[in-house]
């Protein structure tokens, strides 16, 4: 299966049409047993953009991720990844997506390398390319020396780094991270947030980072405040605070959601 690196539409040379958004969502609504969970969500993320999906628990963040990844499919509206509709072109869309779920998904009894090799095989990657990508991505997340270690011997922060490396093996256009720092200590959380920001800036991958923690927002981020299934604000940190008529993103979060940061 050809990966996104083989897509000629990724070239944005003079005279060619611009590259599509890494993620484009329009008019997205979803209900559980008749109870609205998401209501008219619209969102576009450019390549290399770091977007923080900021909302209290129960805001709809995980539901939104479940729809983007097609874990859920009964919904109103459209979702496209790198220009490919997730419903009509699921194979092409999901080939361009990397995901780190809230709950850990590594096999604890396999080595780091075995976990990543299995993921590469699912994407149809030949062995030599898989080995090159595994080495490259582990080095990128500071885990190059842990290839043969069993996952259960790693700390929580190290496991998250391996999950990020795994999500990047197939060179996605978009990386989704759902509350990725849950259970980590303060230093590990800070290191992980900083590392993923650097990946977005240096590698050009678009990031949608879901969290309820204000200190995970950097000044240069785009912020989407989600509450009770609706987007309450969307823009730069400065724009969101200005819209809420407050002095900080923490105060804006409280003003927009009624929840203290």
BELTA-V288670 format. One record per backbone hydrogen bond with DSSP energy under -0.5 kcal/mol. CO is the residue of the C=O (numbers start at 1). NH is the residue of the N-H. Records with the same first field share a line. If there is no record, write none. Layout:
CO=NH + NH
//
This chain:
3=6
4=7
6=8
7=10
8=11
10=12
13=16
21=82 + 83
22=82
23=45
24=80
25=43
26=78
27=29
28=41
29=76
30=37 + 38
31=33
32=35
34=36
35=32
38=30
41=28
43=25
45=22 + 23
46=49
49=51 + 207
50=222
51=53 + 209
52=54 + 224
53=55 + 211
54=226
56=59
59=229
60=64
61=65
62=66
63=67
64=68
65=69
66=71 + 72
67=70
73=75
76=29
78=26
79=86
80=24
81=84
83=85
84=81
85=89
89=93
90=94
91=95
93=96
94=97
96=173 + 174
98=176
100=178
106=108
107=110
108=152
110=151
111=115
112=116
113=117
114=118
115=119
116=120
117=121
118=122
119=123
120=125
121=124
126=130
127=131
128=132
129=133
130=134
131=135
132=136
133=137
134=138
135=139
136=140
137=141
138=143
139=142
143=146
144=147
146=112 + 149
147=113
149=112
150=153
151=154
155=159
156=160
157=161
158=162
159=163
160=164
161=165
162=166
163=167
164=168
165=168 + 169
166=169
168=171
170=4
173=206
174=98
175=208
176=100
177=179 + 210
179=182
181=184
185=189
186=190
187=191
188=192
189=193
190=194
191=195
192=196
193=197
194=198
195=199
196=200
197=201
198=202
199=203 + 205
200=204
204=48
206=175
207=51 + 209
208=177 + 210
209=53
210=179
211=55
212=214
213=216
214=217
218=221
219=237
221=237
222=52
223=225 + 235
224=54 + 226
225=232 + 233
227=230
229=39
230=227 + 232
233=225
235=223
236=240
237=241
238=242
239=243
240=244
241=245 + 246
242=245
248=252
249=253
250=254
251=255
252=256
253=257 + 259
254=258
//
